[in-house]
Amino acid sequence: MDIIIKHFENALVEYVSDKEFCARIQNGWDAFDKYYSKSDDSPLYAAALILHPARRIRYIQANWKKSWQKPAL
């Protein structure tokens, strides 16, 4: 998810001169955000991170806000 967000940010900077294309990028980001925010309602995303061998609890502790960590863990 972080990679996709970074891609949207970079695309908006790269195509800042093309207002029509930036509007389309923003629409894509809005659609992504609509579904990404739904992952807050499900414990499955946190469970997948905790069970992932390369992520585990360390990833949540390092990358999530404190207020998000306690309910997930």
N, CA, C, O and CB atoms as a CASP TS submission, in Angstrom:
PFRMAT TS
TARGET T0000
AUTHOR 0000-0000-0000
METHOD Language model
MODEL 1
PARENT N/A
ATOM      1  N   MET     1       0.815  -1.187   0.000  1.00  0.00           N
ATOM      2  CA  MET     1       0.000   0.000   0.000  1.00  0.00           C
ATOM      3  C   MET     1       0.866   1.261   0.000  1.00  0.00           C
ATOM      4  O   MET     1       0.569   2.245  -0.678  1.00  0.00           O
ATOM      5  CB  MET     1      -0.931  -0.008   1.198  1.00  0.00           C
ATOM      6  N   ASP     2       1.941   1.197   0.781  1.00  0.00           N
ATOM      7  CA  ASP     2       2.835   2.358   0.853  1.00  0.00           C
ATOM      8  C   ASP     2       3.453   2.671  -0.505  1.00  0.00           C
ATOM      9  O   ASP     2       3.658   3.835  -0.849  1.00  0.00           O
ATOM     10  CB  ASP     2       3.941   2.115   1.882  1.00  0.00           C
ATOM     11  N   ILE     3       3.743   1.636  -1.263  1.00  0.00           N
ATOM     12  CA  ILE     3       4.337   1.824  -2.596  1.00  0.00           C
ATOM     13  C   ILE     3       3.336   2.500  -3.532  1.00  0.00           C
ATOM     14  O   ILE     3       3.711   3.368  -4.321  1.00  0.00           O
ATOM     15  CB  ILE     3       4.794   0.463  -3.191  1.00  0.00           C
ATOM     16  N   ILE     4       2.082   2.111  -3.446  1.00  0.00           N
ATOM     17  CA  ILE     4       1.057   2.709  -4.299  1.00  0.00           C
ATOM     18  C   ILE     4       0.861   4.185  -3.941  1.00  0.00           C
ATOM     19  O   ILE     4       0.739   5.033  -4.825  1.00  0.00           O
ATOM     20  CB  ILE     4      -0.278   1.940  -4.164  1.00  0.00           C
ATOM     21  N   ILE     5       0.833   4.480  -2.661  1.00  0.00           N
ATOM     22  CA  ILE     5       0.693   5.878  -2.229  1.00  0.00           C
ATOM     23  C   ILE     5       1.862   6.709  -2.735  1.00  0.00           C
ATOM     24  O   ILE     5       1.670   7.816  -3.238  1.00  0.00           O
ATOM     25  CB  ILE     5       0.603   5.969  -0.689  1.00  0.00           C
ATOM     26  N   LYS     6       3.069   6.180  -2.604  1.00  0.00           N
ATOM     27  CA  LYS     6       4.263   6.892  -3.089  1.00  0.00           C
ATOM     28  C   LYS     6       4.179   7.106  -4.605  1.00  0.00           C
ATOM     29  O   LYS     6       4.593   8.149  -5.109  1.00  0.00           O
ATOM     30  CB  LYS     6       5.555   6.102  -2.728  1.00  0.00           C
ATOM     31  N   HIS     7       3.647   6.127  -5.321  1.00  0.00           N
ATOM     32  CA  HIS     7       3.499   6.255  -6.774  1.00  0.00           C
ATOM     33  C   HIS     7       2.537   7.396  -7.117  1.00  0.00           C
ATOM     34  O   HIS     7       2.818   8.192  -8.013  1.00  0.00           O
ATOM     35  CB  HIS     7       2.995   4.925  -7.388  1.00  0.00           C
ATOM     36  N   PHE     8       1.404   7.480  -6.411  1.00  0.00           N
ATOM     37  CA  PHE     8       0.473   8.586  -6.643  1.00  0.00           C
ATOM     38  C   PHE     8       1.131   9.930  -6.348  1.00  0.00           C
ATOM     39  O   PHE     8       0.971  10.879  -7.116  1.00  0.00           O
ATOM     40  CB  PHE     8      -0.784   8.417  -5.781  1.00  0.00           C
ATOM     41  N   GLU     9       1.863  10.018  -5.254  1.00  0.00           N
ATOM     42  CA  GLU     9       2.538  11.273  -4.902  1.00  0.00           C
ATOM     43  C   GLU     9       3.532  11.676  -5.982  1.00  0.00           C
ATOM     44  O   GLU     9       3.562  12.833  -6.403  1.00  0.00           O
ATOM     45  CB  GLU     9       3.256  11.138  -3.549  1.00  0.00           C
ATOM     46  N   ASN    10       4.346  10.726  -6.430  1.00  0.00           N
ATOM     47  CA  ASN    10       5.348  11.019  -7.458  1.00  0.00           C
ATOM     48  C   ASN    10       4.700  11.405  -8.778  1.00  0.00           C
ATOM     49  O   ASN    10       5.191  12.293  -9.475  1.00  0.00           O
ATOM     50  CB  ASN    10       6.262   9.818  -7.664  1.00  0.00           C
ATOM     51  N   ALA    11       3.599  10.744  -9.126  1.00  0.00           N
ATOM     52  CA  ALA    11       2.916  11.052 -10.383  1.00  0.00           C
ATOM     53  C   ALA    11       2.350  12.470 -10.360  1.00  0.00           C
ATOM     54  O   ALA    11       2.417  13.179 -11.364  1.00  0.00           O
ATOM     55  CB  ALA    11       1.790  10.036 -10.647  1.00  0.00           C
ATOM     56  N   LEU    12       1.798  12.884  -9.234  1.00  0.00           N
ATOM     57  CA  LEU    12       1.263  14.247  -9.155  1.00  0.00           C
ATOM     58  C   LEU    12       2.367  15.284  -9.309  1.00  0.00           C
ATOM     59  O   LEU    12       2.143  16.339  -9.904  1.00  0.00           O
ATOM     60  CB  LEU    12       0.534  14.457  -7.826  1.00  0.00           C
ATOM     61  N   VAL    13       3.552  15.001  -8.783  1.00  0.00           N
ATOM     62  CA  VAL    13       4.681  15.921  -8.918  1.00  0.00           C
ATOM     63  C   VAL    13       5.200  15.914 -10.353  1.00  0.00           C
ATOM     64  O   VAL    13       5.491  16.965 -10.924  1.00  0.00           O
ATOM     65  CB  VAL    13       5.811  15.544  -7.936  1.00  0.00           C
ATOM     66  N   GLU    14       5.312  14.724 -10.924  1.00  0.00           N
ATOM     67  CA  GLU    14       5.878  14.589 -12.274  1.00  0.00           C
ATOM     68  C   GLU    14       5.001  15.247 -13.338  1.00  0.00           C
ATOM     69  O   GLU    14       5.514  15.833 -14.291  1.00  0.00           O
ATOM     70  CB  GLU    14       6.071  13.115 -12.613  1.00  0.00           C
ATOM     71  N   TYR    15       3.684  15.152 -13.179  1.00  0.00           N
ATOM     72  CA  TYR    15       2.758  15.661 -14.198  1.00  0.00           C
ATOM     73  C   TYR    15       2.026  16.919 -13.744  1.00  0.00           C
ATOM     74  O   TYR    15       0.899  17.173 -14.169  1.00  0.00           O
ATOM     75  CB  TYR    15       1.746  14.590 -14.559  1.00  0.00           C
ATOM     76  N   VAL    16       2.659  17.696 -12.891  1.00  0.00           N
ATOM     77  CA  VAL    16       2.032  18.897 -12.348  1.00  0.00           C
ATOM     78  C   VAL    16       1.607  19.873 -13.447  1.00  0.00           C
ATOM     79  O   VAL    16       0.652  20.626 -13.251  1.00  0.00           O
ATOM     80  CB  VAL    16       2.984  19.588 -11.386  1.00  0.00           C
ATOM     81  N   SER    17       2.276  19.882 -14.576  1.00  0.00           N
ATOM     82  CA  SER    17       1.945  20.822 -15.652  1.00  0.00           C
ATOM     83  C   SER    17       0.712  20.386 -16.454  1.00  0.00           C
ATOM     84  O   SER    17       0.124  21.203 -17.162  1.00  0.00           O
ATOM     85  CB  SER    17       3.137  20.972 -16.590  1.00  0.00           C
ATOM     86  N   ASP    18       0.319  19.131 -16.357  1.00  0.00           N
ATOM     87  CA  ASP    18      -0.841  18.623 -17.089  1.00  0.00           C
ATOM     88  C   ASP    18      -2.020  18.497 -16.120  1.00  0.00           C
ATOM     89  O   ASP    18      -2.187  17.468 -15.466  1.00  0.00           O
ATOM     90  CB  ASP    18      -0.523  17.246 -17.764  1.00  0.00           C
ATOM     91  N   LYS    19      -2.824  19.539 -16.037  1.00  0.00           N
ATOM     92  CA  LYS    19      -3.914  19.609 -15.058  1.00  0.00           C
ATOM     93  C   LYS    19      -4.954  18.504 -15.265  1.00  0.00           C
ATOM     94  O   LYS    19      -5.468  17.940 -14.299  1.00  0.00           O
ATOM     95  CB  LYS    19      -4.592  20.970 -15.133  1.00  0.00           C
ATOM     96  N   GLU    20      -5.261  18.200 -16.531  1.00  0.00           N
ATOM     97  CA  GLU    20      -6.257  17.162 -16.813  1.00  0.00           C
ATOM     98  C   GLU    20      -5.763  15.790 -16.333  1.00  0.00           C
ATOM     99  O   GLU    20      -6.522  15.026 -15.736  1.00  0.00           O
ATOM    100  CB  GLU    20      -6.575  17.117 -18.328  1.00  0.00           C
ATOM    101  N   PHE    21      -4.503  15.489 -16.595  1.00  0.00           N
ATOM    102  CA  PHE    21      -3.945  14.208 -16.168  1.00  0.00           C
ATOM    103  C   PHE    21      -3.834  14.142 -14.646  1.00  0.00           C
ATOM    104  O   PHE    21      -4.064  13.090 -14.050  1.00  0.00           O
ATOM    105  CB  PHE    21      -2.569  13.983 -16.809  1.00  0.00           C
ATOM    106  N   CYS    22      -3.483  15.259 -14.021  1.00  0.00           N
ATOM    107  CA  CYS    22      -3.418  15.310 -12.554  1.00  0.00           C
ATOM    108  C   CYS    22      -4.794  15.046 -11.941  1.00  0.00           C
ATOM    109  O   CYS    22      -4.898  14.407 -10.893  1.00  0.00           O
ATOM    110  CB  CYS    22      -2.881  16.683 -12.082  1.00  0.00           C
ATOM    111  N   ALA    23      -5.841  15.533 -12.589  1.00  0.00           N
ATOM    112  CA  ALA    23      -7.194  15.275 -12.096  1.00  0.00           C
ATOM    113  C   ALA    23      -7.504  13.784 -12.164  1.00  0.00           C
ATOM    114  O   ALA    23      -8.153  13.243 -11.269  1.00  0.00           O
ATOM    115  CB  ALA    23      -8.233  16.078 -12.908  1.00  0.00           C
ATOM    116  N   ARG    24      -7.050  13.124 -13.210  1.00  0.00           N
ATOM    117  CA  ARG    24      -7.266  11.679 -13.334  1.00  0.00           C
ATOM    118  C   ARG    24      -6.454  10.909 -12.297  1.00  0.00           C
ATOM    119  O   ARG    24      -6.932   9.928 -11.728  1.00  0.00           O
ATOM    120  CB  ARG    24      -6.898  11.202 -14.745  1.00  0.00           C
ATOM    121  N   ILE    25      -5.237  11.354 -12.057  1.00  0.00           N
ATOM    122  CA  ILE    25      -4.410  10.726 -11.016  1.00  0.00           C
ATOM    123  C   ILE    25      -5.100  10.886  -9.669  1.00  0.00           C
ATOM    124  O   ILE    25      -5.168   9.936  -8.888  1.00  0.00           O
ATOM    125  CB  ILE    25      -2.978  11.350 -10.979  1.00  0.00           C
ATOM    126  N   GLN    26      -5.606  12.073  -9.393  1.00  0.00           N
ATOM    127  CA  GLN    26      -6.296  12.329  -8.128  1.00  0.00           C
ATOM    128  C   GLN    26      -7.544  11.468  -7.990  1.00  0.00           C
ATOM    129  O   GLN    26      -7.836  10.972  -6.902  1.00  0.00           O
ATOM    130  CB  GLN    26      -6.668  13.804  -8.016  1.00  0.00           C
ATOM    131  N   ASN    27      -8.288  11.286  -9.086  1.00  0.00           N
ATOM    132  CA  ASN    27      -9.469  10.422  -9.048  1.00  0.00           C
ATOM    133  C   ASN    27      -9.073   8.983  -8.725  1.00  0.00           C
ATOM    134  O   ASN    27      -9.759   8.302  -7.963  1.00  0.00           O
ATOM    135  CB  ASN    27     -10.223  10.478 -10.389  1.00  0.00           C
ATOM    136  N   GLY    28      -7.973   8.526  -9.301  1.00  0.00           N
ATOM    137  CA  GLY    28      -7.476   7.182  -8.994  1.00  0.00           C
ATOM    138  C   GLY    28      -7.074   7.063  -7.541  1.00  0.00           C
ATOM    139  O   GLY    28      -7.358   6.058  -6.889  1.00  0.00           O
ATOM    140  N   TRP    29      -6.411   8.094  -7.034  1.00  0.00           N
ATOM    141  CA  TRP    29      -5.985   8.100  -5.635  1.00  0.00           C
ATOM    142  C   TRP    29      -7.201   8.094  -4.708  1.00  0.00           C
ATOM    143  O   TRP    29      -7.205   7.401  -3.690  1.00  0.00           O
ATOM    144  CB  TRP    29      -5.095   9.329  -5.345  1.00  0.00           C
ATOM    145  N   ASP    30      -8.221   8.858  -5.059  1.00  0.00           N
ATOM    146  CA  ASP    30      -9.443   8.895  -4.250  1.00  0.00           C
ATOM    147  C   ASP    30     -10.116   7.527  -4.208  1.00  0.00           C
ATOM    148  O   ASP    30     -10.577   7.095  -3.151  1.00  0.00           O
ATOM    149  CB  ASP    30     -10.418   9.942  -4.802  1.00  0.00           C
ATOM    150  N   ALA    31     -10.176   6.843  -5.351  1.00  0.00           N
ATOM    151  CA  ALA    31     -10.765   5.503  -5.389  1.00  0.00           C
ATOM    152  C   ALA    31      -9.931   4.531  -4.554  1.00  0.00           C
ATOM    153  O   ALA    31     -10.480   3.721  -3.808  1.00  0.00           O
ATOM    154  CB  ALA    31     -10.878   5.001  -6.846  1.00  0.00           C
ATOM    155  N   PHE    32      -8.617   4.611  -4.681  1.00  0.00           N
ATOM    156  CA  PHE    32      -7.731   3.769  -3.879  1.00  0.00           C
ATOM    157  C   PHE    32      -7.952   4.034  -2.393  1.00  0.00           C
ATOM    158  O   PHE    32      -8.050   3.097  -1.601  1.00  0.00           O
ATOM    159  CB  PHE    32      -6.254   4.018  -4.255  1.00  0.00           C
ATOM    160  N   ASP    33      -8.031   5.302  -2.016  1.00  0.00           N
ATOM    161  CA  ASP    33      -8.189   5.674  -0.616  1.00  0.00           C
ATOM    162  C   ASP    33      -9.519   5.184  -0.048  1.00  0.00           C
ATOM    163  O   ASP    33      -9.602   4.812   1.123  1.00  0.00           O
ATOM    164  CB  ASP    33      -8.082   7.183  -0.462  1.00  0.00           C
ATOM    165  N   LYS    34     -10.546   5.187  -0.876  1.00  0.00           N
ATOM    166  CA  LYS    34     -11.861   4.707  -0.447  1.00  0.00           C
ATOM    167  C   LYS    34     -11.760   3.261   0.042  1.00  0.00           C
ATOM    168  O   LYS    34     -12.302   2.918   1.092  1.00  0.00           O
ATOM    169  CB  LYS    34     -12.889   4.816  -1.604  1.00  0.00           C
ATOM    170  N   TYR    35     -11.074   2.427  -0.712  1.00  0.00           N
ATOM    171  CA  TYR    35     -10.963   1.017  -0.342  1.00  0.00           C
ATOM    172  C   TYR    35      -9.849   0.773   0.671  1.00  0.00           C
ATOM    173  O   TYR    35      -9.952  -0.130   1.501  1.00  0.00           O
ATOM    174  CB  TYR    35     -10.722   0.173  -1.577  1.00  0.00           C
ATOM    175  N   TYR    36      -8.797   1.565   0.609  1.00  0.00           N
ATOM    176  CA  TYR    36      -7.703   1.432   1.580  1.00  0.00           C
ATOM    177  C   TYR    36      -8.188   1.753   2.980  1.00  0.00           C
ATOM    178  O   TYR    36      -7.770   1.110   3.943  1.00  0.00           O
ATOM    179  CB  TYR    36      -6.528   2.349   1.208  1.00  0.00           C
ATOM    180  N   SER    37      -9.064   2.741   3.107  1.00  0.00           N
ATOM    181  CA  SER    37      -9.577   3.106   4.428  1.00  0.00           C
ATOM    182  C   SER    37     -10.458   2.006   5.010  1.00  0.00           C
ATOM    183  O   SER    37     -10.621   1.926   6.227  1.00  0.00           O
ATOM    184  CB  SER    37     -10.362   4.413   4.346  1.00  0.00           C
ATOM    185  N   LYS    38     -11.022   1.167   4.163  1.00  0.00           N
ATOM    186  CA  LYS    38     -11.832   0.047   4.650  1.00  0.00           C
ATOM    187  C   LYS    38     -10.978  -1.008   5.339  1.00  0.00           C
ATOM    188  O   LYS    38     -11.496  -1.808   6.117  1.00  0.00           O
ATOM    189  CB  LYS    38     -12.604  -0.586   3.499  1.00  0.00           C
ATOM    190  N   SER    39      -9.678  -1.020   5.064  1.00  0.00           N
ATOM    191  CA  SER    39      -8.803  -1.994   5.722  1.00  0.00           C
ATOM    192  C   SER    39      -8.681  -1.697   7.215  1.00  0.00           C
ATOM    193  O   SER    39      -8.288  -2.571   7.988  1.00  0.00           O
ATOM    194  CB  SER    39      -7.411  -1.995   5.068  1.00  0.00           C
ATOM    195  N   ASP    40      -9.014  -0.465   7.629  1.00  0.00           N
ATOM    196  CA  ASP    40      -9.017  -0.122   9.053  1.00  0.00           C
ATOM    197  C   ASP    40     -10.113  -0.860   9.808  1.00  0.00           C
ATOM    198  O   ASP    40      -9.994  -1.091  11.012  1.00  0.00           O
ATOM    199  CB  ASP    40      -9.189   1.381   9.234  1.00  0.00           C
ATOM    200  N   ASP    41     -11.173  -1.229   9.109  1.00  0.00           N
ATOM    201  CA  ASP    41     -12.309  -1.887   9.735  1.00  0.00           C
ATOM    202  C   ASP    41     -12.121  -3.394   9.883  1.00  0.00           C
ATOM    203  O   ASP    41     -12.913  -4.057  10.552  1.00  0.00           O
ATOM    204  CB  ASP    41     -13.549  -1.613   8.941  1.00  0.00           C
ATOM    205  N   SER    42     -11.094  -3.925   9.273  1.00  0.00           N
ATOM    206  CA  SER    42     -10.886  -5.366   9.278  1.00  0.00           C
ATOM    207  C   SER    42      -9.573  -5.725   9.967  1.00  0.00           C
ATOM    208  O   SER    42      -8.547  -5.096   9.708  1.00  0.00           O
ATOM    209  CB  SER    42     -10.901  -5.912   7.849  1.00  0.00           C
ATOM    210  N   PRO    43      -9.596  -6.720  10.835  1.00  0.00           N
ATOM    211  CA  PRO    43      -8.349  -7.155  11.476  1.00  0.00           C
ATOM    212  C   PRO    43      -7.471  -7.996  10.547  1.00  0.00           C
ATOM    213  O   PRO    43      -6.349  -8.352  10.907  1.00  0.00           O
ATOM    214  CB  PRO    43      -8.665  -7.951  12.731  1.00  0.00           C
ATOM    215  N   LEU    44      -7.974  -8.310   9.366  1.00  0.00           N
ATOM    216  CA  LEU    44      -7.232  -9.190   8.457  1.00  0.00           C
ATOM    217  C   LEU    44      -5.940  -8.566   7.942  1.00  0.00           C
ATOM    218  O   LEU    44      -4.940  -9.264   7.774  1.00  0.00           O
ATOM    219  CB  LEU    44      -8.104  -9.567   7.286  1.00  0.00           C
ATOM    220  N   TYR    45      -5.950  -7.265   7.690  1.00  0.00           N
ATOM    221  CA  TYR    45      -4.738  -6.611   7.186  1.00  0.00           C
ATOM    222  C   TYR    45      -3.625  -6.679   8.226  1.00  0.00           C
ATOM    223  O   TYR    45      -2.486  -7.008   7.898  1.00  0.00           O
ATOM    224  CB  TYR    45      -5.028  -5.142   6.809  1.00  0.00           C
ATOM    225  N   ALA    46      -3.952  -6.369   9.472  1.00  0.00           N
ATOM    226  CA  ALA    46      -2.951  -6.446  10.540  1.00  0.00           C
ATOM    227  C   ALA    46      -2.484  -7.890  10.733  1.00  0.00           C
ATOM    228  O   ALA    46      -1.297  -8.141  10.942  1.00  0.00           O
ATOM    229  CB  ALA    46      -3.525  -5.886  11.864  1.00  0.00           C
ATOM    230  N   ALA    47      -3.408  -8.819  10.664  1.00  0.00           N
ATOM    231  CA  ALA    47      -3.043 -10.234  10.812  1.00  0.00           C
ATOM    232  C   ALA    47      -2.096 -10.677   9.697  1.00  0.00           C
ATOM    233  O   ALA    47      -1.141 -11.413   9.945  1.00  0.00           O
ATOM    234  CB  ALA    47      -4.306 -11.119  10.813  1.00  0.00           C
ATOM    235  N   ALA    48      -2.356 -10.235   8.490  1.00  0.00           N
ATOM    236  CA  ALA    48      -1.478 -10.593   7.376  1.00  0.00           C
ATOM    237  C   ALA    48      -0.071 -10.029   7.579  1.00  0.00           C
ATOM    238  O   ALA    48       0.917 -10.702   7.286  1.00  0.00           O
ATOM    239  CB  ALA    48      -2.064 -10.083   6.052  1.00  0.00           C
ATOM    240  N   LEU    49       0.017  -8.807   8.074  1.00  0.00           N
ATOM    241  CA  LEU    49       1.334  -8.216   8.348  1.00  0.00           C
ATOM    242  C   LEU    49       2.062  -8.966   9.465  1.00  0.00           C
ATOM    243  O   LEU    49       3.261  -9.229   9.369  1.00  0.00           O
ATOM    244  CB  LEU    49       1.184  -6.734   8.726  1.00  0.00           C
ATOM    245  N   ILE    50       1.331  -9.303  10.517  1.00  0.00           N
ATOM    246  CA  ILE    50       1.946  -9.993  11.648  1.00  0.00           C
ATOM    247  C   ILE    50       2.439 -11.381  11.239  1.00  0.00           C
ATOM    248  O   ILE    50       3.484 -11.830  11.710  1.00  0.00           O
ATOM    249  CB  ILE    50       0.950 -10.105  12.812  1.00  0.00           C
ATOM    250  N   LEU    51       1.701 -12.057  10.374  1.00  0.00           N
ATOM    251  CA  LEU    51       2.076 -13.408   9.947  1.00  0.00           C
ATOM    252  C   LEU    51       3.130 -13.420   8.834  1.00  0.00           C
ATOM    253  O   LEU    51       3.757 -14.449   8.581  1.00  0.00           O
ATOM    254  CB  LEU    51       0.847 -14.149   9.479  1.00  0.00           C
ATOM    255  N   HIS    52       3.319 -12.285   8.178  1.00  0.00           N
ATOM    256  CA  HIS    52       4.312 -12.214   7.088  1.00  0.00           C
ATOM    257  C   HIS    52       5.719 -12.296   7.681  1.00  0.00           C
ATOM    258  O   HIS    52       6.059 -11.501   8.557  1.00  0.00           O
ATOM    259  CB  HIS    52       4.142 -10.894   6.254  1.00  0.00           C
ATOM    260  N   PRO    53       6.546 -13.246   7.218  1.00  0.00           N
ATOM    261  CA  PRO    53       7.876 -13.436   7.810  1.00  0.00           C
ATOM    262  C   PRO    53       8.789 -12.210   7.752  1.00  0.00           C
ATOM    263  O   PRO    53       9.635 -12.031   8.627  1.00  0.00           O
ATOM    264  CB  PRO    53       8.554 -14.566   7.127  1.00  0.00           C
ATOM    265  N   ALA    54       8.629 -11.380   6.748  1.00  0.00           N
ATOM    266  CA  ALA    54       9.502 -10.216   6.620  1.00  0.00           C
ATOM    267  C   ALA    54       8.945  -8.984   7.329  1.00  0.00           C
ATOM    268  O   ALA    54       9.664  -7.997   7.487  1.00  0.00           O
ATOM    269  CB  ALA    54       9.727  -9.901   5.161  1.00  0.00           C
ATOM    270  N   ARG    55       7.701  -9.016   7.753  1.00  0.00           N
ATOM    271  CA  ARG    55       7.072  -7.840   8.355  1.00  0.00           C
ATOM    272  C   ARG    55       6.959  -7.994   9.867  1.00  0.00           C
ATOM    273  O   ARG    55       7.670  -7.331  10.623  1.00  0.00           O
ATOM    274  CB  ARG    55       5.686  -7.603   7.746  1.00  0.00           C
ATOM    275  N   ARG    56       6.080  -8.855  10.292  1.00  0.00           N
ATOM    276  CA  ARG    56       5.804  -9.122  11.703  1.00  0.00           C
ATOM    277  C   ARG    56       5.360  -7.861  12.441  1.00  0.00           C
ATOM    278  O   ARG    56       4.989  -6.870  11.813  1.00  0.00           O
ATOM    279  CB  ARG    56       7.038  -9.709  12.377  1.00  0.00           C
ATOM    280  N   ILE    57       5.396  -7.899  13.745  1.00  0.00           N
ATOM    281  CA  ILE    57       4.966  -6.778  14.585  1.00  0.00           C
ATOM    282  C   ILE    57       5.902  -5.585  14.424  1.00  0.00           C
ATOM    283  O   ILE    57       5.476  -4.441  14.584  1.00  0.00           O
ATOM    284  CB  ILE    57       4.905  -7.204  16.060  1.00  0.00           C
ATOM    285  N   ARG    58       7.164  -5.835  14.112  1.00  0.00           N
ATOM    286  CA  ARG    58       8.142  -4.741  13.931  1.00  0.00           C
ATOM    287  C   ARG    58       7.658  -3.735  12.900  1.00  0.00           C
ATOM    288  O   ARG    58       7.802  -2.527  13.091  1.00  0.00           O
ATOM    289  CB  ARG    58       9.509  -5.302  13.504  1.00  0.00           C
ATOM    290  N   TYR    59       7.089  -4.226  11.812  1.00  0.00           N
ATOM    291  CA  TYR    59       6.626  -3.336  10.749  1.00  0.00           C
ATOM    292  C   TYR    59       5.522  -2.415  11.263  1.00  0.00           C
ATOM    293  O   TYR    59       5.538  -1.212  11.000  1.00  0.00           O
ATOM    294  CB  TYR    59       6.122  -4.150   9.543  1.00  0.00           C
ATOM    295  N   ILE    60       4.577  -2.975  11.985  1.00  0.00           N
ATOM    296  CA  ILE    60       3.480  -2.175  12.530  1.00  0.00           C
ATOM    297  C   ILE    60       4.019  -1.137  13.503  1.00  0.00           C
ATOM    298  O   ILE    60       3.617   0.026  13.457  1.00  0.00           O
ATOM    299  CB  ILE    60       2.440  -3.075  13.229  1.00  0.00           C
ATOM    300  N   GLN    61       4.923  -1.547  14.379  1.00  0.00           N
ATOM    301  CA  GLN    61       5.481  -0.624  15.362  1.00  0.00           C
ATOM    302  C   GLN    61       6.295   0.489  14.707  1.00  0.00           C
ATOM    303  O   GLN    61       6.318   1.615  15.204  1.00  0.00           O
ATOM    304  CB  GLN    61       6.348  -1.382  16.350  1.00  0.00           C
ATOM    305  N   ALA    62       6.951   0.187  13.614  1.00  0.00           N
ATOM    306  CA  ALA    62       7.806   1.180  12.955  1.00  0.00           C
ATOM    307  C   ALA    62       7.038   2.112  12.019  1.00  0.00           C
ATOM    308  O   ALA    62       7.459   3.251  11.813  1.00  0.00           O
ATOM    309  CB  ALA    62       8.892   0.480  12.177  1.00  0.00           C
ATOM    310  N   ASN    63       5.924   1.654  11.450  1.00  0.00           N
ATOM    311  CA  ASN    63       5.276   2.404  10.378  1.00  0.00           C
ATOM    312  C   ASN    63       3.866   2.897  10.675  1.00  0.00           C
ATOM    313  O   ASN    63       3.345   3.737   9.942  1.00  0.00           O
ATOM    314  CB  ASN    63       5.233   1.571   9.178  1.00  0.00           C
ATOM    315  N   TRP    64       3.253   2.403  11.711  1.00  0.00           N
ATOM    316  CA  TRP    64       1.887   2.815  12.019  1.00  0.00           C
ATOM    317  C   TRP    64       1.886   3.824  13.149  1.00  0.00           C
ATOM    318  O   TRP    64       2.764   3.806  14.012  1.00  0.00           O
ATOM    319  CB  TRP    64       1.021   1.602  12.386  1.00  0.00           C
ATOM    320  N   LYS    65       0.901   4.701  13.139  1.00  0.00           N
ATOM    321  CA  LYS    65       0.724   5.638  14.251  1.00  0.00           C
ATOM    322  C   LYS    65       0.403   4.841  15.510  1.00  0.00           C
ATOM    323  O   LYS    65      -0.192   3.766  15.442  1.00  0.00           O
ATOM    324  CB  LYS    65      -0.407   6.679  13.944  1.00  0.00           C
ATOM    325  N   LYS    66       0.802   5.377  16.653  1.00  0.00           N
ATOM    326  CA  LYS    66       0.566   4.693  17.930  1.00  0.00           C
ATOM    327  C   LYS    66      -0.912   4.375  18.145  1.00  0.00           C
ATOM    328  O   LYS    66      -1.252   3.306  18.652  1.00  0.00           O
ATOM    329  CB  LYS    66       1.080   5.548  19.085  1.00  0.00           C
ATOM    330  N   SER    67      -1.774   5.289  17.765  1.00  0.00           N
ATOM    331  CA  SER    67      -3.213   5.071  17.988  1.00  0.00           C
ATOM    332  C   SER    67      -3.769   3.924  17.150  1.00  0.00           C
ATOM    333  O   SER    67      -4.817   3.367  17.477  1.00  0.00           O
ATOM    334  CB  SER    67      -3.984   6.342  17.675  1.00  0.00           C
ATOM    335  N   TRP    68      -3.067   3.566  16.063  1.00  0.00           N
ATOM    336  CA  TRP    68      -3.512   2.451  15.216  1.00  0.00           C
ATOM    337  C   TRP    68      -2.973   1.121  15.716  1.00  0.00           C
ATOM    338  O   TRP    68      -3.568   0.071  15.474  1.00  0.00           O
ATOM    339  CB  TRP    68      -3.076   2.672  13.771  1.00  0.00           C
ATOM    340  N   GLN    69      -1.847   1.170  16.413  1.00  0.00           N
ATOM    341  CA  GLN    69      -1.156  -0.064  16.791  1.00  0.00           C
ATOM    342  C   GLN    69      -1.917  -0.886  17.816  1.00  0.00           C
ATOM    343  O   GLN    69      -2.084  -2.092  17.638  1.00  0.00           O
ATOM    344  CB  GLN    69       0.205   0.259  17.330  1.00  0.00           C
ATOM    345  N   LYS    70      -2.380  -0.256  18.879  1.00  0.00           N
ATOM    346  CA  LYS    70      -2.995  -0.995  19.972  1.00  0.00           C
ATOM    347  C   LYS    70      -4.217  -1.804  19.524  1.00  0.00           C
ATOM    348  O   LYS    70      -4.303  -2.986  19.855  1.00  0.00           O
ATOM    349  CB  LYS    70      -3.392  -0.039  21.072  1.00  0.00           C
ATOM    350  N   PRO    71      -5.165  -1.215  18.784  1.00  0.00           N
ATOM    351  CA  PRO    71      -6.307  -2.023  18.341  1.00  0.00           C
ATOM    352  C   PRO    71      -5.900  -3.181  17.413  1.00  0.00           C
ATOM    353  O   PRO    71      -6.519  -4.245  17.433  1.00  0.00           O
ATOM    354  CB  PRO    71      -7.314  -1.134  17.629  1.00  0.00           C
ATOM    355  N   ALA    72      -4.870  -2.966  16.613  1.00  0.00           N
ATOM    356  CA  ALA    72      -4.443  -4.015  15.684  1.00  0.00           C
ATOM    357  C   ALA    72      -3.728  -5.154  16.401  1.00  0.00           C
ATOM    358  O   ALA    72      -3.877  -6.320  16.036  1.00  0.00           O
ATOM    359  CB  ALA    72      -3.531  -3.429  14.614  1.00  0.00           C
ATOM    360  N   LEU    73      -2.956  -4.809  17.418  1.00  0.00           N
ATOM    361  CA  LEU    73      -2.179  -5.838  18.110  1.00  0.00           C
ATOM    362  C   LEU    73      -2.992  -6.468  19.230  1.00  0.00           C
ATOM    363  O   LEU    73      -2.501  -7.357  19.925  1.00  0.00           O
ATOM    364  CB  LEU    73      -0.881  -5.247  18.671  1.00  0.00           C
TER
END
